[in-house]
Amino acid sequence: MAPEDKYPDLTGFKALSFDCYGTLIDWETGWQNTVRLLTSQLPPTHPLNTDPPTEAMQRLHTITNAYERSHPSMPYNELLATCISKFAIEDLQLPGLSDSIAEPFGNSPGTWAAFGDTVAALQTLHRHYKLVILSNVDNRNIAATVGRQLAPATFDAVYTAQDIGAYKPSHAPFAYLFARAKSDLGVDKDSNELLHVARSLIADHVPAKELGLPSVWISRGGDRKGGQGIGGDYAALREKVGFGWRFETLGDFAEEVERQFAIKALAKS
């Protein structure tokens, strides 16, 4: 197989659904900066006072995951505020900081930066597909992100956990996506018209495989040891995921899409 033909066909899909934070937006840097505000107040010898605060980030992520399962209808900004307070008080014994950081943290995802390749890649992809966001984040934060960090790229639909009343990796958000994409956009997942694009293996690619949804892994270093981040360890999850394409960045994915559509157009001419 020639190098330029190494990727399966991407031109048959009508729409792309995206995870937003971690795939389009630099979620881990925003998360890390907030956690560092807390861990930097610990004694220098404290095992969680590290840079980067990797273990502390994992602990907070574990708390939020548990809340997403036990409080599926709680909006994400409220959930984050609750979890950061719990983490500060119970894990770090820093009760004085919980009130001052809770609400700002809850509403911080809407301020986190897009990856440098995101906006241009989305604009390229929108020439070929309808674009949809399927996010665990609340409506306030996603509106800020779409209106500022992702502009001038636009989306045909945005679906959130707040609308759905459930968080990924539950199957409920994906069922909502499939139904709404069909009714709102005329895109039928069962006719292989929808392709999911995400970084997180746990939240997105595991349920995608379980539901028979084709997917693209935007790995951003997650395929390398030490680069997995909070999205999951590929070596441990290899048998549970089934993405058909892997690209390091969204920009790389957009370039391949553009290449394939150009070849298809040339063949028709």
C-alpha positions, 0 to 999 in steps of 0.5 A, a space after each residue: 500500500 502506498 503511503 498516500 493510501 494508508 488511510 481508509 476512505 473518509 469521503 462517504 460520511 455526511 457529518 462529524 461529531 466532536 468531543 470538544 474539551 481535550 479534542 478541540 480545546 486544551 482541556 488538560 492545560 486548563 485543568 492543570 493550571 487550576 489544580 496547581 493553584 491548590 497544590 502550590 499551597 501545600 508544603 514543598 515536601 507534600 507528595 501532591 505538590 509536584 509540577 506538573 501536578 499529575 497525581 493531584 489531577 488524576 485524583 480530582 478527575 476520579 472525583 468528577 467521574 464519580 459525580 458524573 455517574 452519581 449526579 448525571 443531571 447536575 450541570 458541569 459547571 456546578 459539578 466542577 465547583 462541587 468537586 474542587 471544593 471536595 478535593 480541597 477540603 478532603 484530599 488536600 486539607 485546604 478548606 480556606 481555598 475551596 470557596 474562592 476557587 470553586 465557582 471560578 473553576 466551574 466556569 473556567 472551561 469556557 475560557 480555556 484555549 483552543 489548540 493551535 490547529 483547531 480553528 483552521 482544521 474545523 473550517 476545512 472540515 466544514 467544507 465537506 461535512 456537517 459539524 456537531 459537538 457532543 460535550 460533557 460540559 454545560 451550556 454556559 461554558 460551551 456557549 462561551 467556547 463556541 462563541 470565542 475560542 472556536 470562532 470563526 468556525 461554526 457548528 450545525 448542532 451542539 449537544 451537551 450533557 446538560 441538555 441530555 441529563 447524562 455524561 459520557 461514557 454513558 450510552 445515553 449521550 450517544 443515543 441522543 446524538 444519533 436521534 438528534 443528528 437524524 431529526 435535525 440534520 438528516 444524518 443517519 448513524 445506521 447508514 454509516 453517515 456519522 463519524 465521531 472525532 475525539 481524543 479521550 479513549 475512555 469517554 468517547 472511543 470505548 462507547 463508540 466501539 460498543 455502539 458501532 460508531 466509526 471514530 477517529 482518534 486525535 491522539 495528541 501524544 496519547 499513543 506514547 508512554 507518558 503522554 496518555 493524560 486523563 483520556 486513558 492508557 491506550 495500551 490498557 484499552 487497546 481491546 476496548 476501542 476500535 477507531 478506524 483512523 488515528 492522527 496526532 492532531 486535528 490539523 493532520 486529520 483535516 489535511 487527510 480529509 482535504 487530500 481524499 476529497 481532492 483525489 475524488 474530485 479529480 477522478 470525477 473530472 
